[in-house]
């Protein structure tokens, strides 16, 4: 009996040591391994550029309301449903979720969040948060994808079949957007009264066709936060954060892999959610 007690104490100590150092290597079964390399798709905004990505893991689905509530203890979404994607989350909320989920799973948080120091690089006059957020490059925790990683995964990585949307050239096969996210199909030009009357809303994740890598809803349903500042020749730098994929209320062109989406970091859009990544 005494030997068994000693064995259990040693096992507990080893377990606590692993937790305290963030050394867990377990990968959640809702993550997909994306083999790195150069962009194969010509439909990405990074096509033809000298970019080589390392392997990484990305969420098979957008973060659901259940996943969010299990970590954060609340559900800010307007369209309630455990398997629907969480929405009405800001970029700052998404960063906090990544760190909180990392700690819950005994991983080292990827972000250092300084809520007392205003980010001197943030030029957005509408952003009243402006936390200073830096990254811990050696961390094994959850994070937001970079825009390059997002487009690479959305375009099918090394298995790309060169689709315009993530997994198809037909948006109705892979995306929930303004024309198909309600009680009946809509037609014509984007029309907000028609969207409201049609009761458009988010859909449970994974109902549409997956892309070449087995990833769902990278086009449509909710827009997905990325890490970096939006950069475009016609817009000021360090004003918006990148937001990709379009959402249930968006026009179909925003669901294209290459669409340069952006949003205020403190914005709480009814079609704004996230998808997580882990470095390999």
N, C-alpha and C positions, 0 to 999 in steps of 0.2 A: 504493500500500500504506500509505504513511504517513497519507494522508487517512482511510483506513478505520480505522486504529488510533486516530486522534483521535476519529472518530465513535463507535467502540465505547467509548472511555473516557468520552466525554460521556454516552452512553446509560447506562453503568454508574453514573455519578455521579448522574444523574437518578433512576435506580431506587433507589439507596441513600438519596437524600434523601426519596423518597416513603415508604420503609420507616421511616426514622427519625422522620418526623413523623406517621406513622399516617394518611396521607392517602388510603389505598386506598378506592375507592368501589365495588369489585367486590362483588356480592351473590351469595352461594352459591346454587346452583340447588335446594338443599333448603329454601329459605325461601320463604314465601308473603307477598306484599304484602297487608296488610289496610288497606283504605280507612277512614279515621277517620270520626267523626260521633257522633251520639247513639245510644243503645241502641234498637233496633227491637223486640227480643224482649221479651215480657212474662214469660218464664221465667227471666230473670236476676235476681239479688238486687239489681242496680243499676237495674232497670227503673223508669221514672217519675222518676228522679232527674236533677237538672240537671248531667249529665256529658257533656262533648264530648271525645272522644279524637282525638289526632292520628294520622296514618298511621304504621304501623310494620310491620316484617317479623317473622314468627314461623315457627318450624320446622314444616315440613310433617309431620314425624314427631317422635316422642320421640327424644331423643339415644340412638343405638344403642351397643352395646358396642364395635363397631369404631371409631366416632367417638371414643368416650371413650378407648380404648386408643391410638389414633393421636395424641392430644393429651397424655394423662396418663402413658402408658407402662405402665398396669396395667389390670386388669379385676376390680373387686370383686364382680361379680354372682354370685349363687348359681345362676341358671339360665343356663348358658353358651350363647352363640350370637351370632355377629357382628351379625346383623340383629335380634336381640331388644333391647328397651330396656335400657340399663344400670340396675341397681338396687343397693340397699344403699349409696346415696350420701347423705351428710348435706347440709344446706343450705350448710354451709361448703365441702364438697367441690364443690358445684354452683357456688358463687361463684368458687372457684379455677379450675374448668374454664372458665368464661366468660372469665376473664382470660387463661388460658393459650392458649385458642383464638384470642382476639383477637390476642395477640402472634404466634402462629404465622402468622396471616393478615395481619400488618402493620397491624393496627388499634389504635387507642388503647384501652387497658383501661378498662372502665366503672367498676371498683371499685378503691378504695384499701383494702388489708387491713392492719390493724395487729394483729399477733399478740401484741404485748407489753402491750397495754392492754386490760383487761377492759371490756367494754361496760357503762357504768353504767346503761343503760336495760334491760338484760336481767334479767328477774326470775325466770327459770326455774331452780329449784333443782337440776334434773337435768342441766343443761347445764354440762359441765366445760370447755367451749372458750371461749365468750363473746368471740371476737375482735371488735374494733371495725371495722365495715365501713361506709365512706362511699362516695357515688357521685360520679362526675365527669360532670356533666350534658352537657358538650360532647363527650363521647367518642363515637366511632362503633363501638365494640366490642360484643361480645356481652354480654347481661345476662339476668336472669330477668324474666319478665313481671310486671307488677303484677297484682293480683287483678282489677282492672277490665279490663285488657287481656286477661287470660286468659278471663274470662267473655264479653267482647265477641267475641273470635275464636271461642270454643267455640259461641256462639249464632249464628254466621254473619254477624256484623257487619251491614253494610247489605243483605246478601242473606238475612237471617234468615227462616226459614219457621216460626219460633216453636216449635221442638221442645223437648221436656223434656231429652233427651240431646243430645249434640253430633252432629247430623245426622239424628236420627230420634226418633220417639216409642216405637220398639221397641228396647230396649237390646240385644237379640241381633243387631241389624243393625250396630251401631256399637261395641259395648263388649265387652271380655273381663272378666268378673266371676265371682264364686264359682260361679254356676250353669252357666256354659258354658266355663270355662277349663281343663277337665280332659279325661279320656278319654271321658266320656259326660256328657250333661246331667243336672243335679241338680234336685231339686224340694224343696218344703217350706221350712222355716225354715233360716236360716244355721246351719251345723253343721260345726265344725272337724274332727272325726274323718272325716266324709264328704269334706271337701275334701282331707285328707291321703290318704285311700284312693283318691281319684279322680285323684291325681297332678296337681292343678291347678298351673299355672305361667304365666309370661309367654309371650306369643306374638310371633313376628317382626312388626315394625311394618308397618302398611299393609295388613293382610289383611282388615280390616273395611271397611265403606262409609265414604267420606269425608264430611265435612260440607259445607255450602253453599259454603265457601271452598276446598274441596279439601284440608282438613287432616284427618289421621287420628289416631284413638286418643285424642282429648281426653276421651272418656269411657272409663274402664276401662284395662286392661293394667297401667300403673303410675300411681301418684299423682305429681303434678308440682309441684315447688317453685315458689312465687311469692316476690316480693321482701319483702313487708311483714309486719309483725306481724299475727297473727290478732286481730281485734277483734269482740267479741260481748258483749251486755249481761250474759250469764250467766257469763262467764269473765273472769279477770283479764287486764288489758292487759300487753303486752310479755312474754308467757310462751311462746307458740308462734309459729312461722312458718306462713304460709298454705300449704296443700297441697291441690291441686284435682284433681278428676276420678275419684277412686276407682281401685282396682286389681284384679288378678286374684283376690285373696282377699277383696275387699270385698263388702258387701251392695249391692244394686242402687241404693238411694237415694243412695249416695255418688257414683255416676256421673252424677247429675243436675247440670246446669250450675250451679245455684244452691247446691249443697250447701256448707256452710261448713267445709271440711276444715282440719285443723290437725295439727302434729306438732312434737316437740322439734327444735330446729335441729341438734342433734348426733345425731339419730336415724338409724339405719341399717336402715330397714325393707326387708323382702324384696320389697315392692311400691312402693318409693319411688324415683322417678327424676326426670327433668327434661325441659324443652323450652326452647329458647333463643329470644331476641328480639333484634332490632336496631332502633334508632330510624332513621327514614328521614332 
